[in-house]
Amino acid sequence: MPSPQVLRLMTSLRDKLPRLADLDAAAADVKEELLGLMGTWSSQLDAALDEAKQLVSREYEFVLLRRYSIKTPRKEWYTGPKIGDRQWPSLKSYLVDTKGWDEITTVASIDASSSEVVSLLDDPRLERFLCRGLVVGYVQSGKTANMTAVIAKAVDSGYNFVVVLAGVTDKLRQQTQRRIEKDLVQRQPSAWKRLTTERLDGEFQTPAQGHLEALNKVQLAVMKKNVAPLQRLLECITETPAAEMSRIRLLLIDDECDQAGVNAATSDAYMTGINERLRLILKRAPTISYVGYTATPFANILINPYAEQTQILDDLYPKDFITALPYPEGYFGTRSIFGLPPQDPANPRSDEEGLSMLRDVPDTDEALLQPASRKNQAGFEPRRSCISSAHVQPAALEARLASI
């Protein structure tokens, strides 16, 4: 276990790394800062700083194991965060220090799963690429946190234009814009250019120049999955000069991708408005990775990868990868209620059993707990006088009433 002094120096190095070139520069900055405070330096401090540098360096050295994914064979290019990254270290510090998330469990899980997703994207150093994938999570289980971490690491790796499709309503778009700005943009504000805002009228609009442009900042657009904004984005991509478009590396994240984006037309020969525009965006952008996020994957997985229209326009079938986010620690979902199929039905383990959710209500109590008919519903309230019933203990009745 490192000494408290080394641990403090490690924290200082992590804080400085996102805005400095490398670990040596961060260590020099830490030393200069401490010299200004203490007015002196010692060989012991040198040794402690060297140890802190080695330990921080090891945090960036790991081999990525794909535990939750299936993918098509492609060249490996990403093995996790590296020294010099800015977005992910800033986000990680924010999650731990400001939000108070547990670094050993919650943040470590987000770190590992987001690295797995980024490794499944196409390498942004390629001159042309088209990647389509799917991330499956549990309902209300931290998909947005994983999505934000994926954006951070993708940007650190070279993606410079991020589009997030945030549902079909203004409220959802505003909520997602607010979350991404707070978690990412505000951590490194000089590195981002927002093309949308959280205002009601802050939806994506055609830029003054009429097309997209490559900047020395990461461009962010959080959009509704509606025809009009998608059409504007499509026209911007179409009108962007090839030389300019070749410098853009586009990450398109489709949150709740099973909603509205899947082709619901009566035949493969026809396309709904939203589905058609998404497919055209993927066709016309020369360098793009599309990642759908969902807790209900069946619609996307069951898209016909060999539909008639695929001869001229690929659909949104996740041809390159499907990955499942790990079951979150402490998560309460269907597994908690119903349990898991026991490996040995004759001797089920305690961790395979669901919660005891059923309560027997004696016939004598039924009239006190629900109205006799629909016309008696108005003004009816469960009566607690049955607490005195000899066959029901008060604690048991209270639990029964609370469960109704």
N, C-alpha and C positions, 0 to 999 in steps of 0.2 A: 504494500500500500504506500503510495507516495506521501511525503510529508505534507502538512498543511501549507507550508511555504510553496512547495512545488505545485500543489493543487491551485493555489491562488495565481501563480504564474501561468499555469495552463489556461485558466479562465481569461486572463489578460491577453494571451496569445490568440485564443479563439475569437475574442471580441475585435481584435485588430486585423485579423486575416482578411475579412471581407473587403477592406478598403486598401490593403497593401499588396504588393506584388507577390511576395512569397513569405515563407516562415522566417528566413533570415532577416528580412525587412521588419517583420512584426517583432522579432526578438530585439532588434536594435532600437525600435521605438519604445518597447517596454523598458529597456535598460536606460534610455535617455530620460524617460518619465520618472523612473525611480531615483535616478541620480539627482534630478531636479528637486525631488521631495526630500531625499536623505542627505545629499551633499557628499556622499562617499559611496564606494563600491568595494566589494571584497571577493576573494577567491571562492568563498562559500556560496555567494550569490551567483557567481559565474557557473559553478557546478549545478546549482539548483535550476538555473535558467536552461543549461544544456539538457538536464534531465527532462524538464518540461517540454522542450522542443522535440526530444525523441518521442515522448509519450503522445504529444499532439500529432506528430508525423505518423505514428502507427495507427491512429484513428482513421487515416485516409488510405490505409493499405489493407485491402481485403479482396477476396475473390468472390464474385457475385454468383450465388447458387440459385437457380430458378426452381423454387419449390412449388409455385402455384400457377405455372403457366404452361400453355402449349403454343408452339410457334412454328412457322415455316423456317427452314434452314437459311440463315443469313450470316454475313460476316459479323463477328463480335467487334464492338467498338466502345462500349461503355461498361466500366466495372465499378462505378461509384464515384462519390465526391473526391476532389483532389485539392491539393494546396493551390491557392490562387482563386478558387471559387468565391463568389461574393453573395449570390442570392440565397443559396441553401444555408450557409453558415449564419447569415443574418436572420433568416426565418427560424432556424433551429434555436438560436439565442432568444428570439422573441417568444417562442413557444415555451421554453423552459423558464426564462427569467421574468417575463411579463405575464404570460398566461398561467404560469405555474404548473405546466404539464410535467408529468414524471418523465425524467430523461431516460431512465433505465428500462421502462416498460413502454409507455405510450409513444414517446418521441422515437425511441429506437425501432419500434414496429413501423412507424410511418417512414422512417429513414430507409429501412430494408425494403419495404414494399414499393416505395416510390422509385428507388434505384432499380428494382426489377422492371417496373413499367418503362422507365427511361431507356433501359438497355434493350427493350423490345421495339423502340422507335427506330426510324432510319437515321443513319449517321448524317448530321447536318453538313459535314464536309463534302458529301457527294454533290456532283453537279446537277443531277436529276434524281428524284425519288418520289414514290407514292406509297405510303404505309397506311393500312387500315387495321385498327385493333379495337378490342373491347375489354373494359375493366368492370368486373362484377363484384359488387360489395353487398353488405347487408343493409336493410332499411335503417336509416338514422344511425349509422355506425362509423362515421368519419370519412365518407367518400370525398367530401369537400377538402378535408385536411390533406388527404392523399393527393388529390388533384392539384392543390396549391403547391405541395412539395414537388410534384412532377414538373409543374411550370418552372419552379425555381431551378431545378437541376437541369432541365432542358435548356433554359436560358444560359446557365453556366456553361453548357456544352456547345452553344453556338446557335440555337434557335433565336431569332430576333424579331419575330412577329407572332403574337399570341392572340387567337380569337377564341372566346368562350361563348358557346351557345347556352344561354341560361333560361331554359323553359320558354313558355309562350306568353307570359304576362309581364307587364311592366314591373310589378312588385317583385317577382323572382329575379328579373334582370337587375333591378336596383339593389336587391339584397346581395346578389353574387358580386356585383361591382364593388359594393361597400366592403365585403369580406376580403376580396383580392387586394383592394387598395390598402386595407389595414394590415393584412398579413405580409404583403410583398412590396407594393409600391412605396409605402411610407418607410420601409426599412432602408431602401436605396433610391430615394426620389430622383436623384440626378441621372439614374440609369434608365428611366422609363419615360415614355411619351404616351399619355392617355388619349385614345381616339373616342372614348365614350366616358360619360360621367354618371354619377348616381342620381342626377336630376331626372325628373319625369321626362323632360325633353332631351335627355342626354344620350339618346340612341345613336348608333353609327350613321354618319352622314358622308356623302361624297366629299372628299377633300377639295380645297379650292383649285388645286392643279388638275383635278378630274381623274386622278389615278393614284396608285400607291407609290411610295418612294422608300428607298432604303436609307435609313438614318444610322447615326452612331449611338442610337438609343434603342431599347426594346419597345416596340409599339404594342399596345394592349387595347383590344376592343371586346367588350362584353355586350353581347347582342341577344335580342329575342329571336327565337326560332320561328320567325314569320317571313312571309314572302317578300315584303318590301325591303327590310334591311338586308336580307340575303341577296336580293337582286342588286342592291347598291354595291355590295361587296363583290359580287360576280362581275359587274360592269367595271369596277375599279381594277380588278385583276386583268380583265380583258384589255383595258385601255392602257395598262402599264407597259412602257417600252421594255423589250426583251432584256436589254442590258441592265435596266433597273431591277426587273423581276428576278434576274439571275443572282442578285445579291440578297434576296429575301428568303429566309428559311421559316416556313409557316407551320406553326403548331395549332391545329384546330381541335378543340375539346368540346365534345357534344354532351353536355350534362343532361341526364335523363334521356338518353338517346333513343329509348323505345317510344318516346312520345313525339308524335307529329312527323318525325323524320322518316320513319319506315313507309315504304310505298303502300298505300291503302287502296290503290286503283283496282278496278275489277279485273284487269288483265296486265300481264307483264309488258304488253305493248304500249301501255299508257303509264303516265307518272303523275303523282300529285305535285302541286306547285312547290312545296317545300322540299320534297324528295328530289325533284328534278334539279333545283338550284344547288342543293348540296352536292349532287353528283357532277354537275357542271363545274362547280368550284374545284372539286378534286381533279377533274380532267384538265382544267386550264391552268392551275398552279403547277409550275414545273418541279417545285420542291415543297412537299407537304406531308405531314403526318397527321392522320385523323384518329382520334381516340374517343370512343364512346364510353360514357360512365352510366351504369344502371344497377338497380337492385332487382330488376325483372328482365332477365336476358333473353327470354325465349323468342321475342319478336325479332331481335337482331340475328340471333343464331339461326333462326328458321328462314331468313331471307334466302331466296333462291340464288346461289352463286352462279348459276348457268341460265339466268333468265334471258328472254329474247333480246332485251335492250342491252345486255352486256356486250353484244357484238359491237356496239358503238359507244356505250356509256356504262361503265361499271356501276353496280349498285353498292350499298353500304355494308355488305357482308364482311365481317372481320377476317379477311383472308390471311392476314399476317400473324395475328396473335389473339389469344383469349387468355386473360389472367384473372384469377380470383383473389381478392384481398383476404388476408387472414382473419379468422374469427377474433374480434377484439376482446381483450381481457375485461371481465366484468360486464359484458354486453348482455342485455336482456332481450331475447327474441324467441322465435318458435322453438329453438332447441331447449331453452330454459323451461318452456311450458310442456312440450310434448316429449322431450328427451331424445335419445338416439336409439336406433335398432340395436339391441344387445348382440354382442358377438357370440355370447353363450346364453340363449333364451332361458335355459334352466337356472342359470346363476347370473342374473344381471348385476352389473357393477353400479355403485351409487352414482357415479358420474354419468351413467347412461340413462338414468331415470329422470323423468320430468317432475315438475312440481305437482303436489296434490291440489288440484284446482276444483274438484267436485265436492259439493256439500249436499247431504241429504236433508230435505225439509219434510218433517212429519206432516201427515194430512191435517192434523189438528192445528198446525201453524199456518197452513197455506192461505186460509181466508184472512189472516192477520197480516200477511206479507204481500198480497196482491189483490186487486179488486176482483170482485166476483164476475164482473162483465165489463164490456167496453163502456157502457153508459155510466158506470160507477167510477170511471177513471178520474174525472174532474174532482180535484180537492182531496183525492185519496192519499193517505200517508201510512206507511207501515206502522203498526202498533207494537209497542214494546212490552205490553202487559204480559205477554207470554213468557217473559223472563222467569216468572214464578212457576212455570210449568215444571212438574216434578221430573220429567224426562229430559229437560234441557238445562244445562249449566249456563249461568249468565255469560261467562267468557265465550262459550261456544256460540251462543245466540248473537252476541255482539259481532263475532267474526262472521257469522252467517249474514247478518244485516249489512255489514260493511262490504261483503262480496257481491251484493245484489246491484 
